[in-house]
Amino acid sequence: MALESVTAIDVTEDFDVNSSSFIISEDYDPNGTFIYDYDEYDALTHLAASSPLLRFIVHGLLLTIIGLFGLAGNIISIVILCRLNVRSSINCCLLGLTTFDLLVIITSVLAFGLIEIGQYTNSISWYVNGLLEVFPIFFPLGIIARTGSIYLTVILTVERYVAVCLPFRFRSLVTYGRARILVIAASLFSVLYNLPRFWEHYYEEHQKDGKTYFVIKPTTLRQNPLYQQVYVTWMYLVVQYLVPFLSLLILNCQIYLEVRTANQGLRVLSRRQRKELKLALMLLTVVIVFFLCNILACVLNILEIANVAIHKLKEFSNLLVTINSSVNFIIYCTFSQRFRKDLLKLFHYCCVRQGLELVSASSTGGYEAARNARPTEIVMVSIRGDPRKGQLLNTDDAEDNNTL
């Protein structure tokens, strides 16, 4: 029995056995395809009005390339953050944010990039059909990752607000334990809030003319008018946009004013305060990028409440969301000298290990020695002790050297 790549997704009407595809609307384009995105009220939307070439360029090429770069950058960031010895609050928050950004990129590339490549080139139909089969589970995971990324950004802002605007209360209010609790709480909230998404769609196969067609249909819950109005529309707008956007705007304005005052030389700053201000500048850049990459999605959701849908802009919205999750690695490298140093150490370590493997493979009898050799000059040692001077650093220096 032949498998036919899906050309449309039935989200509104029953399957029509007399048609050559699944009916979505009267102006159905047989060459159309489907999308879903993290900011779509109708999780599956027909794109007859959108150019296949445009979708291929935006999603298939740009989103995939940027996503792969972001994938590598976030993995490197996680490795570096995990190697830092001191358990600081900002490292904990950054690790949580980077993990959620990594999940956002994975779901974006798999659900947008590869799908459009397969649709435009008429290839990897096995992947397209496979994704449809797991879509009722895969789609909620993408929304969970997006929600977690948003609220970890808010938690980071709160952490920096206390450090910059309330410096004398920072050590008592912000600890590693509390930061870890907030990260876990944000993760649980992201899962629990989006839990109904797992019961919004289901997967079916239909037989026609000896071929198997795949279809994603909405459940009774997803078709409930009250559910759509309250949860899918208004709660999504408030939880995903209004609350985090207003929180980030207010807190970062306060941080900016404090940083500007400090830079004007009105106060004498300690070494630790200068470091906190530098981290605050890094966070301000992260938040600015967050706003630039998410404002379009926010506007589109408001327009959808007014029954105004612009499908072409939604494609660029998905691209911007992927960019937002991919560029934090560049921001860390730009603002954090420690991050750059550890990145070079990690790169050097990988190069040395590769060299040892090549030497051991070409030498006789030296394999065990090469394998057990430890290039200590490039391994990240504990900063609590300075091996060059044979003495311990104080606690503040140790923490400064082990945070971004």
Secondary structure, 3 states (H helix, E strand, C coil): CEECCCCCCCCCCCCCCCCCCCCCCCCCCCCCCEECCCCCCCCCEECCCCCHHHHHHHHHHHHHHHHHHHHHHHHHHHHHHHHCCCCCHHHHHHHHHHHHHHHHHHHHHHHHHHHHHHHHHCCCHHHHHHHHHHHHHHHHHHHHHHHHHHHHHHHHHHHHHHHHHCHHHHHHHCCHHHHHHHHHHHHHHHHHHCHHHHHCEEEEEEEECCEEEEEEEECHHHHCHHHHHHHHHHHHHHHHHHHHHHHHHHHHHHHHHHHHHHHCCCCCCCHHHHHHHHHHHHHHHHHHHHHHHHHHHHHHHHHHHCCCCCHHHHHHHHHHHHHHHHCHHHHHHHHCHHHHHHHHHHHHHHHHHHHHHHHHHHCCCCHHHHHHCCCHHHCCCCCCEECCCCEECCHHHHHHHCCC
